[in-house]
């Protein structure tokens, strides 16, 4: 049998490109090649006919490739927005798959690189298989998933279990070099038995499978960065206001005030005022009606503040900047900024409330003329459509 030091030279870090390695005690023309594991594809800990409970489960952020295992993924409150579909597949393949340290240990596999890689690095096993079908993730409610992840970022991560492969084939574990096995007398009489040779590497059959799901693929769970995961001290959003398909963001700013708590309140009030002005534009655009009565009412700053107070429960403060200190003649003051989200689903209800507030305000001030009342009624009808 080949010496351990010679075999160690054959082991290859699986995360790199295809490489050529050579036994330390072999002539130059006996170099062998080991392919890296297929990206994002992993051998399962156990094979079965229905892995659907694992589809849509999230893998903890920061999980090392060597530790990625379907059993380590979590079904969270946001997983309910992800379903699955089964599709037919075909083709015969011969590839190296990732094998987590836990899976390798439970199945008794010796994975490529397992003996030489340090903790946290991935290894692999060779799988020769004929594919018959796939089970893959299918988002049932994209808006629901996005909103769930924003509202509860701890219920989502960057990776999820996205696909399973089903078929018939064999799993091989790394056994050293073909030359090493021959030199050690393990291949007597020219027979190979459970061994299979590829590019000078010896692989030993570890298991076979027939018509079952034997591997899974990870899938990106969210695109771009997550504001909820961003550095709390990062206030770049104040200069580059985020956008969303589900609503509108406003950045509220406070003047210098005596306390941090008051600065937060003032910043939110400023964002609410911006939302009221946005509502005025929304009403005109959505109803195709330019209401002089409503526009006149919302020109007054005090009226805007009144309407803004009614928006409090519809707006969501997502992030605050760390309060800045400001030296003033009256002493040390504080100022801050807030990122507020106005959901699109709340726009019509908020607009209707704004019209009601305008009507009540004009009536209280004795300015609700028959023309103004008819004007506001037309706006309400437009919002109700």
N, C-alpha and C positions, 0 to 999 in steps of 0.2 A: 504493500500500500504506500502511496506517496507520503512523503514527510509532511507534517503539519505546516512547516514553514514554507514548503513549496506550494501547498494548496492555498495558503493564506495569500500568496501573491496573485492568485487567480480571482479572488473576491473583488467585486466591483461595486463602488458606490452607485446605487440604482437611480439617483436623481439626475445624473448627468446624461450626455448624449452617448450613442453607441461608441464603445471604446474597444481597443485591442489590448489584451493583457497577456503576459507571458510568464511561464513558470521560471523561477530563478535558476533551476538546474537543467533547463531544456535548451536545445539548440535554437538558433534564431528563427528557423522556419517552422517552429512548432507553436507559434503564437496562437491564442484562441480569443474569440470575441463573445461577449455577453451583452445582449440587448438590455436597455433599461426598462423598468416596469412601465406599462401603458398609463399615460397620465390620467389621473382621477378615477381609474378603475381598480377595484379591490376584490379579492377573493372573499367569499363569505365564510363565517365561522361554521355555519351548518347549511346544508342545501335542502330546499323544500319546494313545494309547488305553489305556495301562496305567500309572498313577502309583502303583500299590500299594506299590512299595518305599519310598515316602516316608511312607506312613501310619505314625503312631506315632513319627516322628522328633522329637527335642526341639530347640527353638530356644534358643540361649544366653540366659540371663537378662540383661536390660538391653539387648537388641537394640532399636535405634530402629525405629519404624514404617517409616521410609524405607529401612531396610536389611533388612527381613524378606523372605526369599527361600527357597523350598523347598530350594534347593541349599546354603543355609547351615545347614540343620537337620542334626542328628547322630543316627545310629542308635546307641544305647547298649545296654548290657547289660540295661537295664530295658525296652527297646523290644519285646523278645520276648513280653511279656505283653499286647501290643496287636495285635489283628488288624484285619480290615476286613470290610465287607459292601457289596454293590452293591444299590441300590434304584432302581426306576423313578421318574422325576420328570417334571413337565410345567409348561408355562407360558412365556409370552413376556415378556421384561423389557428394560428400557432403563435402565441404571444406570452410575454411575461407580465403578470399582474402584480400590483402592490399587495403585500401581505402584512398586516399589522403584527406587532410583536405578540399580542394576545392571541390572535388567530393562529399564527404559526405555532405557538406553544400548545394551544388546545387541539390542533389537528396533527401535531407531531411532525410538522414540516421543518426542514432545514432550508430556509429561504436564502436566495442569492444575497451575499453581502452580510448575512446575519452574524457571522463570526467575526467580521472585521469592522463593521460599522459601529460608531459610537451611539450612545442613547439619543433618541430623537430623530435618527436617520432611518429612511425606509429601506425595505428589502423587498424581494419578490419571489414568486413561484411561477413556473412555466405551465401554461394551460393550452392544451390542444383540443379544440372543440368545434362542433357544428351547431350553429345557432338556429333556433326554431321560432323564438318569439322574444319580445321585450315587454316589460311593464314600466311605463314611464309616468312621471308626474304631469298633471294637468291642472293648472290653477282654475278653480271654480269661480272665484270672485277676486279679480285683480285689485279692484278698488278696496275691497274689504281687507285683503292681505296687506296692502300698503298702509291703510289707516290703522290696522291692528299693530303693525310693526312700529309705526310712528308713536302711537299711543302707549305701547308697552314694549320698548326696545329690548327689554330683558327676555321677551318671548320669541325673539328672532335672532338669527346670527347670519354670518356671511355665507355659510354652506348648509345645504340640506341633502338628504338622500333623494336623488332624483330619478334613478333608473335601475332596473334589475335585468340581467341577462339570463335567458333560459336556453338549455341545449343539452347535448350529449358529448362527453369527452373524457379526458384524463388530466390529472394534475400531477406534475413532476416536481420533485425537489432537487436542488443542486447537489451534485455528488462529486464534484471535482473535475479534473481534466480527463479526457479520453486516454491520453498518453499515460497519465498517472495511474488510472485503473488498470491499464494493460501492464504497466511496469510492476504493479503490485500483485499481479496474478489474479485479479478479480474477474477478468473476462477470459475464462478458460475455453479452449477449443474453438475460439472465434465466435462463440455465442454471446449474446448481450443480455438475455433474460429480461428482467424488468428495467434494464437500462436503455436509454435512447440517446444517441449522439447527435449533436448539432454544433457545427462550427468548432469542433474540437473539444466541446464541453460535454461532460457526462451528466445526464439527468436520470434520476431514478423515479419510477412510477410510484406515487404515494397514494392515489385513490382514483376511482373512476366514478362517473355519474351519468345518469340517463334520464333525459326529459325533465330536469328540475332547474330551478333558479340557483345559479352557482356563483354569481358575482354581482356587484352593484357599482354604480357610478355616482359620484358627487355632482352637485349642481349649484351654481351661484344662486343664492337666495335673494339677494337684493342688488340692484345696480347703483353705481356711484357711491358716494359716501353717505353715511347716516349722520344726520345732525345730532341725533340723540347720543351717538358714540363719540362725537367730537370732543376735543379738549374743552372742559368747562371755562377755561380762561380765554379761549379763542372767541373774539368778538368780530371776526372778519365778516360775519353775516350782516353787520350793521352798515357796511359799505357796499356789500354785494347781496342785496335782498334776495332770498331764495324764491323760487317759483314752484307751484304745485298744480297738478291737474284737478285737485280736489278743493281748491280755494285760493285765497289771497293772503299774502303776508304783509304786515305793516311793522315798521320799526318806530317805536315810541321813544321819545327822549324827554328827560326831565330837566328843569332848570336847577341850579344849585339850591339845595334846601338843607334844613337843619339836621336831618337824620336819613340813614339809608332806607328805612321803611317808608318814609315820606317820599323819597326819591323814586322808589319803586311804584308807589301809588300814582305819582305825577306822570311817570313814564307810561303807565297803562292808560291813564286818562288821555294823554296825547295820542296814543295809538287808537283809542276809541273815537276821538274826533276825526282822525284820518279815515276811519271806517265809515263814519256818517257821511263824509264828503264822497266817499266811494259809492255809498248807497244812492246818493243823488244821481250819479252818473248811471248806475245800474238800473234805476227806475226808468230813466229817460230812454235807455237803450232797449230794455226788455219790453216796455209798453209802447214804444214808439210814440210817446206822448210827452210834450214839454209842458209841465204844469207851472204856470207863473205863481200860483198860490203856494205850492210847495217850495219852489225855488226862492220865493221871497221870505218864507218862514225860515229856511235854512241859511239865509244870508246873515242872520243874527247869531252872534257867538254864543249868547246865553241859550238860545233855542237849540243850537248844535249840542251844547253840553247836556241839555235835558234829554235829547234823543240818544246821546252817547250813553247815558246812564242805563237806558233800556237795553243796550247791547251787551252789557257786562256778561250775562250768562251765555251769550252766543259766541263770544271771543275766547280764545285759549292762549294764555301766555305760555310760550314754550321755553324761552331762554332769557336770562338777564345777564348783562355785562356786570363784571365786578365794579362796584361803585367807585368812582373817582373822587378824590378829595380836591376841594377848591378853596384856596385862601381868599377870603373876602374881608372888607373892613368890619363886618359883623362877626368874624370868626371863621372857623373851619366849616365848610359846607360840603354836601355830597351831591353827586349827579350820576345818573345811570341811564342805560338803554334797555329796551325790552323787545323781544321778537314775539309778535302776536299773530295768531292764525285765525282767519275768518273762513269757516267752512262754506263751500258753495251750497251745500244742502240747507244752510240757514239763511241764505240771501233773501229768498222770497218772503219768508216769515218776518225777517228783520225789516224788510222794505214796507210790508203791510203795517207793522208796528210804528214805523216812522211816519207813515201817512196818517195813522190814527192820532199820533202825538201832535202832528201839525194841525189836524182838524180841531183837536181839543184846545190847543194853544191859541189858535186863531179865534175860536169861539169865546174863550176866556178873555181875550183882549178886545172883544167886540168887533173883530175884523173878518168874521166868517160870513161874507156876503153870499148871496145866492149863486153868483158866478163862481166864487171860490169853492163853494160846496159842490157844484156840478163838476168843476175842474178836478177836485179830489176824488169824486165818485168815479170819474172816468179812469183815473189812475188805478183805483182799487180794482176795477173791472179788468183792466189790462194785466194786473198782477195775478188775478184769479184764473186767468186762462192757462 
